[in-house]
Amino acid sequence: MSSLGVETHLVDAAVRDRAVAHFRDAGIMLPTLAELADPARIPDSTTDALAGVGPDEADPRNLFRIHWYNDVDRTSRAALPAHVVLPRELTGVDATIVVALGDRFPMIRAHKVLAAYGCLAPRIVTGTFDPAHQRAVWPSTGNYCRGGVAISRILGCRGVAVLPEGMSQERFDWLRGWVVSPEDIITTPGTESNVREIYEACDELAGDPGNVILNQFAEFGNHLVHWLCTGRALGAVFEHLREAGAEAGRELRLRAFVSASGSAGTLGAGDHLKSEYGAAIVAVEALECPTLLRNGFGEHNIQGIGDKHVPLIHHVHNTDIVTAVTDRATDQLAVLFSDPAGLAYLADRCGVPEATLAALPSFGLSSICNILAAVKVAKHLDLGPEDVIVTVATDGAPMYQSERDRITARDFADGFDEAAAAGVFGRWMLGADTSDLLETTSRDRDRIFDLGYYTWVEQRGTAIEDFVVRRDPGFWTGLHDSIEAWDEMIVDFNARTGVGAP
């Protein structure tokens, strides 16, 4: 597996020892992945040291907040991951749709900071990244590169964001406040679907040995950290709901996990939920770029979903349903969920509870995409109140204010009023149907898997044997052993730095 970047042994002791010295001088301690999956395992002394640290400070102690259990203030720890159960008044379906809230994560208010840590920490402890002398390059369409820049900065190394120039202004505003130098923000042509252009920019950077590319689409640490941390967090939410249901005489069943494809990292949580609960795994993409659905291509605005290819870390043969959502829906619902006229319509005309309205700022564009896909799946499978679908809100609405302004000017030139709100809600939420949805057969999965050949073997130079081995379910379960190996190396690394030792 080392040929696929899943090293679980010490590769270069000299590089590791330089990192140890760097972290010792900076007073940095690394959390294990097990601690991020279950923050109750974090030592009390470490938790106490967080008391005076703001969640958005560039402080290495915030590494111990990179988990799903942050409370609403993002400084204290919650008993359960933050989530909202969407009522029928909003979704129009009887199924129980549960959304985990990613905007409770520190520094970037998005769960991609967890993926960034899961990719970089193993490289540090295995001696394949030198934080004192190398730059970490984070190719992304937005949140992953922000997470990477945040992790890089608090680890005392240079982080480079590579992203399309057409992403939301708020992403660039955030990056400018966190990078070490303006040159560490590299823009590429296009928008959400222009992933190849990002790769080409990274190829140029890779010519310098001082740059290390952490490609989220091919970093198996991205898959594994979500399999472990996000999968268990969503499982904990479901267990809580199931216990409450049992007390009320209801037997809840976890029927599906829904996530936009993007890098396919978050889809790794579905592997855990399928193994534990038999949940179907649903991959979602933009209808304007239906790559998985029908080998399609195109441009769209559901920011956070990079496409036109099949990620190397997508466990395709474990995917049960593929569906697509149009960016017209996510664009206009983003306005509905934030405009005062839209909120008044949802409250007064639709009877959406105040608690649900209070959660709407936690839904960014890809979050709304996930919710619409969950509605489509609920209708397709004819699910009832005892059937649970879980999904995630990767980031929140504040990351897209400039986009909402643009959408309002484009689609609602006369202003967004009650009539516009009714039209948007009826057309896109209540009108969500079962079109553009595919329950995958073996042939469908083979077709999607084979499509990845052109990106990874022909264009990216992945060895054919490394590409093909991913058909085997045993490959993916075998990856899980990497987590224990990495955690043992993290513990050893921390012992060598002496940071946090009693």
N, C-alpha and C positions, 0 to 999 in steps of 0.2 A: 504493500500500500504506500510505501514511501515514494514510489514513482508518481503518485497522485498527490503528493504534498501532505501526507498524513504521517509524518514522522512521529514516532513514539519513543525514540531513543536520543541520546545526546549525540548530535551531529558534529558540533565543533566546540570543544571545551574552552578554547581561548575566547571565542565570541561570548559564550555563556558567562565566563568569568569576568569579562569586561562589563557585561550587563549587570552582574551581581555588584560589582564595584559602583557602577552608575546608580543603581537603586539604593545601595547602602548610603551613598553620599546624599541622595535626594530624599531619603526616608520613605521609600515607597514599598508597600507590601501588596502582594497580589492575592486576590480571593481565589479559592478553588471553584471549579464549576459546580461542584456539589453544594458549596455554600450559596452560590447564586440561585441554584434550584430550590434550596431550602434555607432561607436566611436565618432560621432559628439556629442553624449550626455555626453562625458567625459568633466568635467569642464576645462576651459582654464588654470586655475592655475595648475591642475594636468598635463596637456599636456606640459605646459611651464617647469615644473620641470623635464621633460624627456630630455630636450635639451642637457644636458651634460652627458647623460647616454648612453653608447654604447649598441647596441641591444643584445650583447652576454655577458654582464656583469651580475654577480650574484647580482643583485640589485632589491629589491622588487618593485621599480617603473616600471620595465619591465613587471609587471603584466598588465599594461595598454597598452601594445603592443601585447597582446595575442588575435589578431583579424586578419581578412582577408584583412584589408585596409592599410597594411604597404607598403610604396613605395619601389623602387628598392634598396635604401640605407638602408632600414629597420629602419631608424630613424624618417623619416617624414611620414605623412599620405597621402595616395592617395585618389582621388575622387572615384575610383572604385577598387574592389579587383583585384590584379594582375592576368592576364590571357593571354592565347595565343589562337588565332583561327587558327587551323591547315589547311593548304591549301591542295587542291586535289593532288598537286605534291608530298606530303608526304604520305597522307592517301590512295590515289587511289579511293576515293569515293566523290560523289558530296555533301553529307550531310555536314552541318556546325558542326564541332566537336570543342568544346571549353574546354580548360583545365585550371582550376584554379591552381595557383602556390603556393604550401604549403611551399616552401623554403624561403618565406618572413617572416615567423614567427620568433620571437626572440629565442635566446638561443640554440635551437636544430635544427633550419631551417627545421621544419616539423610541420604539423598542429596537431599532436598528443599532443602537449603541451596544446592546447585548451581543449582536452578531459581530460587531467590530472587535469586541474584546475576545470573543470566542475564536476569532481568526488570528489575532496578534499574540495573545498570551502564549499559546503553544509554540509559536516561532521563537519567542524570547527564551523560554526555558529549555528548548531543544538546541539552542545555539545556532539558529538559522536567521536571526535578526539582531543586529547590533544597535540598540537604541541611542548610543552616544555618537555613532558615526554614519548611520544610514537613515534615509527618509522612507517613511511608510506611505505608499501611494495607494489611494482609495478610489478606484473607478466606480461610478455610481450615477444614478439619476436623481440623487438628492439626499435621502436620510442616512444611507450607509456611509457616504463620504463625510457627512457631518459627524456621525458617530465615530468614524475613524479619526477625524481631526481632533475630536474631543479626547479620545483615548490616547492618541499620540501626545497631545499637549500635556496631559496630566502625568504621562510617563516620562516626560522630559525629552521627547524626540520630535523631529520634524514630521508633520503629516501633510500630505499633498492631496487635495481634492480634485478629481477629474470628473466633470459633469457637463451635460449639454447646456449651451448658452440660453436655451429657451425655457429653462426651469423657473419656478416662481421667484420673484424678487426677494422674498423673505429668506429663501435659502442662501442667496448670496450675501444678504445683509448679515445673517448669522455667521457665515464663514469668515467674512472680513473681520469680525470681532474675535475670532479664535485662531486663525492661522498665524504662524510666526512671521511670515512675510507675504505680501500681496502676490508674489510669484508662485506661491503654493496653492493658488486657485487657478486651475487650468480649464478653460472652457473649450468645448468641441462643437462642431456644427450640429444644428437640428434641435430636436426636443426629445420627448419621452422614448420614442422608438429607435433612436439613433445610437444603439449600443455598439455597433461595429466601429463607429468613429471614435468611441471611447477607447476601445481595444487598440486601435491604431495609434492613438496618442500615447497609450501605455507602452506600446512596443518601442516607441522612440525613447521613452524614459528608461526602459529596461536596458538600453544600451550602456547606461551608466551603472556600474556595480554598486554605487552608493544609493540607488533606488531599489526598493523591494515592492513588487506589485502584489497587493492583496485583493485579488479578483473575487468578489463575492459570488459570482456565478460559477466559480470553480473551486472555491475554498470549502473543503468538507467540514472545517470547523464551524462554518455558518450553519450547515445542516445539523451538526451534532449538538450545538448549543441550544438550538430550538427544539430538537428532539428531547433533550433533557429538561431544559428550564421552561420553555413555553409549553411543551406537552404536559409536564407535571402541573404547571400553574393552571392550565385549562382543566385538567383532570380534577384539581382541588376545587375549582369553582363548580364543576358538575357534581362532585360528591356532596358539596354543600346543598345544592339545589335538590339532589336526590333525597337527601335526609329530610329536608323540609317538606318535600313532596310526600314522603312516606308518612310523616306525621299527620298530613292532611288526607291520607288514604289514596294518594296518587303514586303510581309506579312510573317514574321517569326513565326514558331510554335515550342514550346519546346516539343519535342517528347519523350525524354528519359533522365534519369539520370543514370550514370554507376559508380559503385564502387565495388572494390574487397571486399569480405565479411569480412575477418579479424575478428575483434571483433564485426562487424556490427554497430559500432558507427556511422561512416560516412554515412552508409545507411539511418540513421535517417533523413539526409537532404532530401532524396528522398520523405519522407512523406510530408514534406513541399511543395516540388515542384509538387508532384502529386495533393495535395489539391488546390494549387494556379493555376496550369497550366495544369493539366491533364497529366503530364509526366509519362511515364512508368518507373518503378524502376527495374534496372538490377543489379543482384548480380553476381559477378565474382569470380571464384576460379581457382586454378591450375588444369590443366588437369591430372597431375600426382596424384592428390588427390581429385577426384570429389565427395566430400561428399554430397553436395546439389544436384548435377546433377543426381547421381545414387548410393547414399549410399556407395561411394567408399572410399579408403584410399590409402596412399602412401607418398613418400618423394618428396620434390621439393625445388627450390631455389628462388621462388618469395618472397623475404624477406619482411615481413610486413603482410603476410597473415597466421595467425595461424588457423589450421583447424583440421580435423578429428572429428569435432563436430559442432553442431548448437548453436551459442551463445544465451544466455537467452534473450539478448536485441535485437535480430533480430525479427522484425515485419514480420514474415514469410508470413502471409496472405495478406500482402500488396505488396508482391514481384511478379512482372509480368513476368520477364525473368530471367533464370539462364543460364550462359554460362561459358565455361572453356577455358583457354589459357595455352599452354605448356611453361614450363620454358626454353626450348631450344630457343624459340622465344625471350623471354625477356632477356635471357643471351646474345644472339648474337646481338640483336638490341642495347643493352647497349654498346657493343663494337662499332658497326656502328655509334652510335650517339656521340661517343667521340673520336674515332681514327681519325687522320688527313686525312688518306686515305678515310675513310667513309664520313667525312664531305665534302671533295673535290668531291666525287662521287655524293652526294646529291645535291651539288651546281651546278656542271658542267654538269652532265649527266641527273639529274632529274629536275633541275630548281627550287629547293626549295629556297624560298626567304631568304635573309640574316637575317631578323628579326626572322624567324622560327628557323634557325640554332642557333641563339643567345639564344633561349629559351631551346635548347636541354639539356644543363647542369642542368636544373631544373627537369629532368625526371630520377628518380630512378627506380628500378626494378618493384615495384608495380605500379608506374606511367605508365610505358610502357605497363604493363598488362592492365590497365584501357583503354589506348588508343587503343590497339588491340581489346579489347572487344567492344569498341564503333564502330570500323570499322566493326566488325562482325554484330553488331546490325543494322548498317546502311544498310548493304547488305541484311540482313534478312528481314528488313521492307521496302526495296527498297526506301530509303529516298533520297530526292533531296535537292537542295541548300537552300530552304526555311525551311527545317527541321533541328532543332538544337538538338544536343546531348551535354550535359554537363557532365564533369567528373573532377576529381581532381588529381593533382600530389602531393602525400603525402610528398615526400622528393626528394632530388636532387641527381645527379650523384656522387658528392664528397663522399657520404657515402659508395660507392661501388668500389673504385679504386682497392682494393685488390681482389675483386671478378672479376673485368674485367681482371686483370693480370692473374688470374687463368683460366678464360674462354678462353682468348687468347692462353695461353699455351696448353690448352686442345683441342680446336677446330681449331686453326689456327697456327699449329706448324711451318709452313713455313712463317709466317708473315701475317698481314692483309693488303691486297692490294686492288686495284680497282676491280679485279675479285672477291675477297672474299666479298667486299662490295655489288657488284651487286647480288651475290648469296643470301646474307642475306636479302637484301631489297626485292628482287623478291620472295623469298620463304616465308618470314614471314610477311612483310607488304602488298605488293601487292597480295600475295597469301593467305591472311587471308580469310577464307571461313565461311560458316554458319553451319558447323558441330559442334557438341558438344554444342548445343544451344537448350534450352527448353522454350517455352512459357507455363507458368504454368497454369494448370487447377486447379479446387478446389481439385481434388484428389491429384495432385502433391503437392499442398501446405499442405494438411493434412499429406502426407507422410513425407515431410521435417520437419514439425512441430513435428510430433510424434517421429522422429529420435532423437530429443533433449531430450526426456524422459530419455534415457539411461544415458546421461551425468548428467542432472540436478536433476532428482528424484532418480534414482538408485545409482549414484556415489556421487553426491554432496549433497544429502539430502534435496533438495528443496521440500517444501510441495506440494503435488499433486494439491491442490486447487490453489496455487500460480502459479504453472506451467500452469494449464489449463486455468486460467483466461485470459491468453495472447492470446487466440483465439479471444477474443471479441474486435472488433475495438474500442469500447468505453473505454476499458482499456487504450489504447494508447493515445487517445485524452484526457482522464482524467488526464494523466500524465502531460499535459501541464500546469495545474494549479500549479504544483510544482515550476515552474520557478518564477512566481510572488511571491509566498510565500518565496522562497529562497532569492530573491532580497530584499524583505522587511526586512528579517533577516540580510542580509549583510549591509543594510543601518543602521539598529539598532546597529549592531556590530561595524561599523565604528564610530557611534556617541558615543558609550561607550569608545572606545579607544581614541577618540579626535584627532586622526591623520587626518590631512587634513582639520580640522575644521577652518572656517574663524576666 
